[in-house]
Amino acid sequence: MSDGHSCTLTRTLDAPAAEVWLAWTTPGQYEQWAHAAAGSVEMDVRPGGAWKSTVVTPDGGRFPLTGTYLDVTENRLLVVGMDVPGRPSPAVMTVELDEPDAGRTRIALHQTCDSAEERDMAEQGSTMLLDGLSAHLAAGAGD
């Protein structure tokens, strides 16, 4: 159980929610911006569906990740469970999309962690994801 360590990062993107959703749920797009090894991303985007990818770090390290989708509402919500070795339950990240203005999307990533160290790592990883997603969308994702 968590003792209340959590992080929430938000960003407003110059793209409609449907475009952000496709970037996050299409393997070919996801691997372009999420530091994933080519061909490593598989996604069955539905509640109970599995996902996997291999993250490549700037120093060339490779980290396989697996998990399941816990909740899915197209263009609005992804609740993603991530398998963590030695942990009985998955780490959970919630991705919320809101389109306050036509063509702009507010994205919020939220994680509740078991420790301050885990929270700091989650925040660093989420920041990298948002930076990559922002650059991908700015470059004309899906065009």
N, C-alpha and C positions, 0 to 999 in steps of 0.2 A: 504494500500500500504506500502511497505517496504521503510525504509529510508536508506537502504544500509547495514544493519547489516547482515553479512553472515559468514558462516564457511564452510570450505572444509577440509576434512581429507582424507589422502591417505595412502595406505599401500600396500606393495607387498607381496602376499601370495604364498606359495609353493604348488600351486594346479592349474590345468588348469581351464580356464574360465567356461567350462561346469560344472565342479564340484562345483565351487563357486556359479554358477547360481542355481543348484539344491539345495544347502544348503539354499539359500535365498528364493526359490520359492516352496519348498516342506514342507507342514505343519509339518510332523513328524521330519524332520531335523531342521527346523526353531525353533521349540519349544525347541530343545535340547540345542541350543546355545544362543538364544535371550531372556533368562530369562522369557519365557512364561509359563503359567500354563498348565499342561498336558491336552490335549484335547480342549484347548481354541483357537487354530489357525485354521482359515478357509481362503482359498485363491482361488480366481478365477482370475488367472494371465492372464489378457487380458485387453486392453484399455476399461475402464468403469466397469471392474470387481471389486467386493467388496472384502475386506479382513477384518479380525478382529483377535485380540488376547488379552489376559489378561496378562500384565506384572506383575511379582512378584518381589518386591524389596527385598534387603537383610534383611530388618527388618520384612518381611512377608506381607507388604502392597500389595494390588492387584489393578491394574489400567486397566480397560477395554479400549482398543483402537479400533477404526474403521476407515475405509477410503476406497478409491478406487485407482485403478491403472490408471494413466493418460496416460502413454506411456509405451510400452513394446516392446523391441527388444531382442529376445532370445539370451542369452549368452553375451549381450552387454550393455543393458540399461533398467532400471526400473525407472519410475517417479511415485512416490507414494504420494498420497494425504492423509493427516491425519486429521480427523475431530477434531476440537478444540471447546469445549463448549464456547459459547458467541462470537465466531469469524465467520463472514459471509462466509469466504472462507477457504478451507482447508490449513493447513501447508503443504508445498511440500518438499519432499526429493528426490534428484536425486542420483541414484546408477549407476555408470559407471564402466564397466569392460573392461580391455584392456589386451591382452595377448602378451606382448613384446617378451617373450621367451617361447619356448615350455615348458609347465608344470608350468609356473609361471603367475600369474595374478596381475595386478595393479588394485586396487579398489579405487574409489574416491566417497565419500559421500559429497553431497553439499546441504546446506539449506540456504535460505534467510529468515531472521526473521524480526519482527517488532520492536524489541528492543534489547539492549545489553543483558538484562537479559534472554530473550528468546533464543538469540544466544548462551549464555553460557550454558543454559540447553540443547540445541540441541547438542552442542559440547560434553558435558558430556555423553549424551545418545548415540551419534554416536561412541564415544570412547569405551563405554561399548559394543556396538554391534560389533565393529571391534575386540575387545579383545576376545569376545565370539566366533566369527566366526573363528578367527585365531586358537584358542585352539581346536575348533571342527574339523577343517580341519587337523590340526597336529595330531589329535587322529585317523585319518582315516575315516572321514565322509563318510557315504554311504557304507562303507565296510561291 
